[in-house]
Amino acid sequence: MKNSIQAVFIFLLNFLLLACSHNPTVQKKDFVPKKIKLEQISRITNGGFESNSAEFIAYDNAKKRLYVVNNTVVGVDIFDISQPESPRKIHTIGMLNFGSRVTSIAVKDPYIAITSQSLNPLEKGKIVIFDSKEWRQRTVFDVGVDPKMAVFHPSEDWILVSNEGPPNDDYSKDPEGTLSLVDYSNGIINSVLTTLRFKNFETMKSALLAQGLHLSSEDVKLEKDLEPDYIALHPTQPIAWVTLQESNAIAVVDLYRQDIVDIYPLGYKDYQISNNTLDASDKDGGINFKGWPVLGLLQPSGVASVKILDQVYWLTANEGKARDYKNYQESVRVNQIELEAGFDEFSKTIKNDDELGRLHVSAIRGDKNDDSIYEKLYSFGGRSFSIFNELGIRIWDSGNDFETKTAEFLGNAFNNDSRQNTPDGRSDDQGPAPKSIVVAELENQFFAFITLEQVGGIMSYNITNPFAPTFIDYINTRDFSLVPQQVGAAAGDLGPKHMIFLSGKEAPNQQPILVVANNVSGTITLYKIKVI
């Protein structure tokens, strides 16, 4: 576990790494970052508007099949994409016997792992393992409360599941957040499940809070407040990184030891810095970037990992998420709280609706003296993606790129909502809301793709030099002349939530493909990736 001595050592070590990086790709003077282009191959409409019919996806490389979580039927739809231009639905695995809704799916031939939430959301969910040939059930386990994501390890016989354990609607009960590790090395029927818990970190709570861990209160038990979300596996070691979104942190899991070994608080973004400016109001008449005295909690949802030459990095999509429930509301608008006098030096009208008054901030952070007067403001999400080195030090952040690029590409449709058509409507609340992230290696260079859940679309970057990535493109198939609530999927892809990359070796046509699940529109879109 981290302690203050380790933290200082890590900082000094990473300072040296940054100062004298031996990455030859970074130092090579004639290095030219390649560009890519996404071209739509096909689009599957798998249900109606807001029907939860495209929540999560997985791919079976051996059989060239795409698996789609469809909670319209509480099951998983299977599509033959051996001809990606014309996907063909071939089967649905029903999951009604295992819970109220399917939460994720993972595939590693010859097995399929599907997680589901219990009928009582406060009780343990399940992971059900099927064979991928005839879709027969092989085994089932109780996991933690509300399993969020399952992943197969590529080279070991392990399945890791994140169990979010969120509270009920009135916050009267808050289940424990856990991880489940299924070891099937002795055969799938003889699988063993181990539950990984956060109890051992309770003695570290004060130190973690000082490093930026974000909790609902200083008195809450960590095991209750930490809610495991998305998972990324280390490219070469038995390590997993798991986002703890609400708590603004990453958990580090040692799969050999079957233990959670570290927690990395992720820090903040200073929105007064020039390349971090943001549009903080939905009532300022349009696009209006400005530096504000606000710190942004990164609070990532999606996470990915990559090895570039001899260095490993992990990347986060910094969506943001408040703890808002019936009897517990963390988010407040700036104009609903009292600010210390120092804010007047920035602007005497700072609480106006067209300035900072509409921005949602955390009511449980920033009031150091507990006198209901806020010395600092903390907003939700980084509106960006970040790159961290293996030791958890952030080496790069995309700053305000997502908002400036969507403003450039979409004009007045900037910071729209995924369900309505409200230009500038999300500026006060997480902006474009980057949701998921994947990394692709193409022609010996590396690219990151990030979905924007609210305004929609996909950002792409060349990250071959992880210390200085370059923006490549932004695409959005949405028709902003239409209102999604009125026309549904006819407005285009809405609410991109989950995304997978198929390399040329895996894809059915030997050309790399990006597959995006758009949960609001109920569509799944396949894109061919061309290096140009």
N, C-alpha and C positions, 0 to 999 in steps of 0.2 A: 504494500500500500504506500501511497505517497505520503510523505511528511515534509516538513518545511525544508529539511536538509536536502532531500531528494529534489524538491522543487527548484531550489537554488542551483543544484548540480545540473539538472536538466536544462534550466535556462542558460547557464553558461555554456554547456555543451552545444546547445542549438545555436547560440550566438556564434560560436566558432564555425559550426557547420554552414551557417548562412554567410559568414564572412569569407570563408575559404572553401566554398563548395567544390568538390572534385567531380561533379557531374559533367562529363565531357559534352553532353548535348547542350547544357546551359552555356558552357564556355566557348563552344565552337563558333567562331566568328561568322562563318558562311552558312550557318543554320538558317533555313528558310521554312517557317511554319506552313504546312500545307492547309488547304481549305477543303471543305466538304459541301455537298449539296444533298438535301433530302428530297426525294421524289416519291409521291404517293403511288403505291402499287395497288392497294385495295382497301376497302373499308367495310367492316362488318357492323350491321345494325342489330344489336342483340337484345333489344327491349325498348321500352318507352322512356320518355324524359323522366329523370330522377327515379328510375325504377330499380336502381342498385343492381344493374344487370351487367356491369363491366367493372367490377371492383378491384380485381387482382388477376394477374395472368402468369402463366408458366409455359415452358416449351419442352417438348420431348424430342430431343435431337435424333434419337434412334428411329422414331416412327414419324417424324415430321408433323407432329400434332401440337396444336395450340390449346391450352386449357384456360378457361375463363370462368371466374367466380361470378355466378348469376343468382342473386338473392331474390329475384322474381319467383324462382322455383325452388329456392334454398338448395342449390346444387352447383355443379360444375359442368359447364358445356365444353364439349370437345370438338375441335375443328381440324379437319385434314387440310394442311396448308402445303402439301407436296407441290401444288401449283399455286404459289402465293397470289397470283392475279385473281384467283377464284376460290377462296376458302370455302370449304364444304363442311357443314355440321354433320357429325356422325353419331353422337351419343351424348347423353346427360347422366352424370352420376348424381343420384338423389341423396341428399343428406338430412332429410327431415327427421329421421330416426335418431339423429345425433345432436340436435340443438335447434336454436331459433334462427341462426344465420351462419353462413360460411364466411370465414374471415381471411383465409389465405390458402394458397396451394403451392406445392413444390414438387418437382419431378426429377428423378434420377433413375433411369432404366435399370431394373425392371419394376420400380416402385413409384407410387404416387402418394404423397402425404397431403391430407386436407385437414385444416383446423376449423373448429366451429365453436360458437358461443353457446352457453347453456341456455335453456328456456328461462331459467332464473339467472339474470346477468351477474348476480353476486356469487354464483356457484362456479365450480371448476368447469372449464370447457374441455374439449376433446381433440385429440389428433387421431385420425383414422387413416390407416395405410392400406392401399389397394395395390394389386398387381397392375402393370400398365398394358398387359396383353388383353385380358378379358374383363378387367375392372372388377375383379373379385376382392372382397374384403379379406385382408390377411391378419390384421391385428388392430386394436384400439386401446388408447390410454387416456386416462384423465390427466389433463395438464393444469395450468394455472387458470385464474379467472380472466376471461376475455383474451384468448390467444390472438396475437396481432399478426405475427409473421412466422413462417416456417422455412428453413433452408436446409438442404442436403449439403454435407461437406463433399467436395468433388473427389477427394482421394481416400477418405476414411468412411467407415460405416456409421456415420453419425447424422442425426437430424437435430437441429437447434431450433427451439420455439421461444419467442418472446411473449410473455403473458402480461398484458398491460395492467390489469387489476384496477380499473378506474372506479371512483365512488359512484353511489347511486345518485339519482336526480336531486334529492334534497340534502346530500352530503352527510347523511346520518350514519352511513356505513362506507368504509373505504377498505376494500380487500388489499391483500399484499401483492405487490408487483414481483414477479419471479421470472426465471428462465427454466425451460425444460430441455434436458439433453437425452435423446433416445439413442442408445447404443445397440445396433443390430449386427455387430460383428460375429455373433454366434448364431446367426440366422434370424430372419424377421420374426418367426414365431417365438423365439427365445429373447426377444429384445428386452432391454432393461432401461427404465426411465429414472433419471436423477433430477431432482429439483434443486436449482441454484437460487440462493437467497441473498439479500442485502443486509442481514442482521449484523454481520461482522463489521459493518461500516458505521454503526451507531456511535462508537467511541471517536470516530473521525469527523463527526458532524460539524463541530465548531470550525475545524480547519477547512473543511469543504465549503462551508458558508463563507468563510473569509476569502476563499479563492473564486467565489462567484456562483456556487450552487444556489438554485432558486427553489425555495420550498414554500409551502402554503403558510407555515409559521415556523418559528425557531423551536417550538416545543413538539412538533409532530415527529413521529418515528419515521426514519428514512424508509424502512421497508413498506410503509403505507404510501408515502408520497412519491417514491420513484416508480415510474411507469414505463417499462421497456417497450420500445416501438420497433423501428426498422433495424435490420441486421446487415452487416457487411463482414465477409470473411477475409482474413489476412491471405494474401496471395501465396505465401510459401510456408507459413507456420500455423500451428493449431490454435489460432487466436481469432476471436470475433470482437467486433465493435458494435455496440447496440446503443441507439439513440434513446435518451431519457428526455423527451421533448419538453414537457412542462417544466422540468427541473434544469433545463439549459445545460445538459451534460451528456457525456458518453460513458458507458460502462465497458470495461475491458474484461473479456472472458477467456480464461485458459481452458481449452477443451480437453487437453490431456489431464489436467488436474481436476477438471469438472468443478470449476470454481470461478466466481467473479473476483478478479484480483485487483481492480483499480476503478476509480471514477475520475474522469477529467471534466471539471467545470469548464465551460467554453468561453466565458467572458462576454464582452459587449462591443457594440459599434458606437463610436462617437459621431453623432449626426451633425456636429459642428465642423467636422473636417470637410474640406472642399469636395473630395470625391465620394463623400457619403451623404451629400445633400438629398433631401426627399421632399415630396409633396405630402404635407401632413394634414391637409384639409380636403374634405369633399364639398366644401362650401366656399371655395375661393375662386370660382369662375373658370376653372380649367387647370391646365398644366402650370405648376408654379413651384419650381425647385428652390429650396432655401436651406441654409444651415440652421439647425435648431439646437438648443441646450437639452438634448435628449440622448440617453444611452439605450441602444437596442439590444435586448436579449436575443441571442442567435436562435435558440430553440429549434434545432433542425428536426425535420421529419425524416426524409430520406438520407441514406449514407451509402457510400461506395468506396472501394479501395482499388489501388493500382500499384504495380511495381514498374518504375521507370529506371532503366538500367539497374543499378544496385541499390536503389533507395525505394522504400515503401511509403505511400501516402494514403490518407483517407480524406474523403471529400463529403461535405454536407450541404443539403438544400435547406436553407434557413427560413422555414415557413413561419414559425411563431404560433403559440397557442396559450390562451389564458385559461385559468381554472374558473369557469363560470358555471354555477349550478343554482338550483332553486333557492337554497339558503346560504349560498356562498358565492359572492360575485367579486372576483379579483379585479376585473377591468373596470376602470372609470375613465371618463373624459377629463381632460385637463381643466376644463371650465367647471368641473364639479368638485374640485379640491382647492385647498388654500396653498399658495406658493410662498416661499420665503421672499424677503425683500430683494434678494439678489437677482431674481428674475426680472424685476422692473428695470434693472440696468440694461438688460437685453432688449426689452420692449415693454412699454407701459400698457400696450394693448395685446399682450401675448395670449390672453385667454379669449380673445375674440374668435368667432367661428371661422373667419377667413385667415386666421393665423394658426395658433396651436391649440385653440380651445376644443376642437372636435377630436383630437388625437386620443386613441385609447391607450392608457398607460396602466401600470400595475399599482393597485392600492396598497399592496403589502410590501413594497420596496420603495425606498427613497425618503421615508420619514424616520431619520436616524434617531431623533430624540423622542419619538412616539408622542408628539404633541399635536398631531393632525396638521402640521405644517410641513410641506415637502421641500427638502433641500435639493433633491435630484428627481429626475423623471426617467422611468424605464418603460420603453414600449416593447411590443411583442413581435419578435422575428427580426431577422437581419435584412430581409428583402434582397437576398444575395445567395451566392454559394461560396463556400470557403474551402481552402486546402490546408490540411494539417500534416505535419510530419509524423513519423511513427510514434514519437514520444508525446504527442498531443499538443505540440506548439503550432499555432496558426501561422502559416508562412505567407498566405495570400488570401484576399477576399475580393469579390467582384464589385464591391462598393455600391454605387448607385446605377450600375450598368443596366439592370433589369428594367428600372423605371425610365431611364433616359432612352434606352433602345426601344421600348414599347411606345414611348411618346413619339419617337422618330418614325417608327414603322406604322403606328396606328392613329396618330394624331389625336383627335378628340375622343376616340374610343379608349384612350389611355386609362389604366386602373379601373377597368370595367368589372362587373360582377358576373359570375359564371351562370347565374340563373335568370337574371333580369337583363336589362340593357341600360345601365346607369353609368355613363361616362364620369370618371373621377370618383365613382362611388366607393372605391376601396382605399382611397388615399389615407383616410383616417384609421384604417384597420388592416394592417399587414400588407398593403399594396398588392402586388401581383401574386403573392403567396407561393413562392417556389416549393414544390412538393416532393418530387422524386428526382433521383440522379443516377445515371449510369455512365460508365467509362468504356470506350471502345479503342482497341488498337487497330489502326488501319495504315498499311504501308509503312510500318516502323515508326509511326507517330501516334500520339494519344489524344483522344477527343472526349470531352464531357458533354453530356446532354442533360438538360434540366427542364422539367415541366413547370409551367406556371398555372396553378390550379384555378385561380380566379379569372384573370383576363384571358387565359388560355394560351396555347402555343408552346413551342419548344425553343429553348436557347441552346446554341452550340458554341463550344470553345475549343481551341487547340491548347492542350495543357502539357505538351511535350516538354516545355520548360515550366515546371510547376511553380517557379518563383515569379514568372512573368507570362501567364497565359494570354492568348489573344482571342478576342471575340471574332466569331466566324459568321453566324447568321441567326436570324430569328424567323420562324415560320408560324403562321396561325391560319387555320382553315376556316375560321369562324366568319360568318356574315353578320357584320355589326349593324346592318340595316334592319335586322329582324330581332324580335324579342323572344328569347328562348322559352319563356313560360307560355308563350302563345303558339309557337311552331315546333318546339322540341328539337330533335336532331336535324331538322331541316335548316337550322341555324348554323350547322357545322359541328365540329368536335368541341365539346364543352366539359370543363372540369377534368383535365388530364390528371390521373391519380397515380397510376403505376406504369412502369415502362421496363422493357427488357431488350437487350442487344443480342442479336444472332450473328456470330462471325461468319465469314465466308465458308469455313469448314462445316459449320452447323446448319446454315440456311439451306433450304431445299434447292435453290437455284445457284448455289455457290457464290452468291453476291450478298454482302453484309446487309442486314435488315434491322431496322428499329421498329419495335412493336409498342404501341401506346394504347393503354386502356383509359377511355374517357368516361368517367363514371356518371356525370350529370347527363350527358347525351345518350349514354348506353351504347357507345360505339367503340370499336377497336380498329385502329388504323395501322396499316403496314407501310413502312417507308423504305425504299431502296436508298442506300448511302453510297454516294459517288464521291471519290476523291478527285479534286480538280486542281 
